Amino acid sequence: MDKSIIIIGAGIAGLSAGCYGQMNGYKTRIFEMHTTPGGLCTAWKRRGYLIDGCIHWLTGSSPGNSFYRLWEEVGAVQGRTMVDPENFIRIEGKEGKVFIVYTDLHRLEQHMKELAPEDKDIIEEFINAALICTRLDMPIEKAPELYSPIDGLKMMFTMFPYLRLMRKWGKISLTDFAQRFKNPFLREVFPLVQDVPDFPIIGLLTTLAFLHNKAAGYPLGGSLEFARGIERRYLDLGGEVHYKSPIAKILVGNDRAVGVQLADGSEHHSDIVISAADGRSTIFDMLEGKYVSEEIQGYYDKLPIFSPLIYISLGVAHSFDESHTAAGINFPLDEPVTIARQELKRLPVHIYNFDPTLAPEGKTLLTVMIDSDYEYWKKLSEDSERYRAEKEQIADQVVALLDRRFPGLAKQVEMRDVATPLTFERYTGNWQGTYEGWLLSTKTLNVRMSKTLPGLNNFYMAGHWVMPGGGLPTGIMAGRYVTQIICKNDKKKFVTSTP
């Protein structure tokens, strides 16, 4: 008789675990607190616009790499049109200088040398490292926990040409690397390419390599439609999804997970439980903190998370020209501005004029992401009127700032939406409203977390709370790896199929 698995959360990790579980003969059910699939990979409608809340680029968007094969297995990329951008981000200076991160590495090298001929050597070193990464196809098909000595030797053989590069560039942050430039403009703007504290250069190199190979495109239709593709694959495989079904408790008997109790009090039993939900809620609320080691406690006490966001979306009755296609723009402000107690000297904006599905014809969706403080919003929410007023004020400020960069834009805005860290928390349960879990940094790059909890059997965790760095690749890999581990424990051969 097939074993049964209950999966908590219909985000990418939960849907991935469900797909692979069904492929391998398990009877799976997913319980999701929200009304739609995808978790953080989502979108929502406002006044004729579809606000995309996640994907800027998809790692593995074209054939020829391991990630694409995984996306194929879960039905995410079949029949989907991808847009490959000419530039990754446009970073503007105050004196008319512009640093454009072109996705073609040779064009990027030429551009950087034109900006900073005095930094020719360091630019060549950086571009050469990225070009080496274009030849790298990460061995991601198998869970690291299941590597045999022979698997380890095979991986070492595959990765040997890149190990020195990864050791070198994994220890250097963008900020530290930027200090090597003699050119003051490059020194200032280079860290803004990935504006994350202590972000490792190797993360940027691999991203640029995927972009250069046209394997980091944007799927037309946006994030929610992407997630729905995986949901369709899961349902076609015979899986079940129960929406509006928040979990209150994971049921345990004799230190074995035996099912879940929903918020409405109903109980559902299974042979195995996988939590692809928020890590802190899972461990300290659903399991009441009974299965925690010092190491796990240390993660939640000490490790940094991706900063919670204020996510401002605008619907604009304007069609932007091709120079903005698939580009994020980061521009300086005339003078510092304080938004929700955070001082800003620059503003990033993403212009979705390349996806006609997100806005009515001739109009465009714009989004602005600003790091924010969860506790500030938590305190503010005690007064609902002040909370709403603050969101309105932020929308006013952002529109005014964008109007200076794009004169006349303020009069063309016909939709405004502001999501806060509490919005993210309310719809996904994510701790402090973070959008990708543990921060990827030079210190966490090689952190390996267990997908099980000490002393608890028949229970697994998947998602960005067990794989630092977050993002869609983490989701699909975590779901796949957990299923592989379950198959190994049940002495079953792990199998996959494509629709």
Protein Blocks (a to p, Z undefined) as FASTA:
>chain_A
ZZddddehjafklmmmmmmmmmnopacddddfblbehijmccddeehiacdfkbfbdghi
aghifklmmmmmnopmgopacdddfbfbdcddfkopacdddfblklmmmmmmmmmmmlmm
mmmmmmmmmmmmmmpccdfkbcfklpcfklmmmmmmmmmmmmmmmmmmmmpcfklmmmmp
mblklmmmmmmmpgcehiafklmmmmmmmmmnopacccehijmlmmmmmmmmmmmnopac
dehiacfbdcdeehiafbdcdfkopacddfbdcdfbdfklmmmmmnnopaccfklmmmmm
mmccddddddddddddddddfklgoiacddddfbdcdeehiacfbdcdddfklbmklpce
hiacddddddddfklmmmmmmpmklmmmmmmmmmmmmmmmmmmmmghklmmpcbdcdddf
klmmmmnopghhianlpaddfklmmpccdfbdehiahiacedjkloghiajklmmmmmmm
mmmmmmmmnopacddddZZ
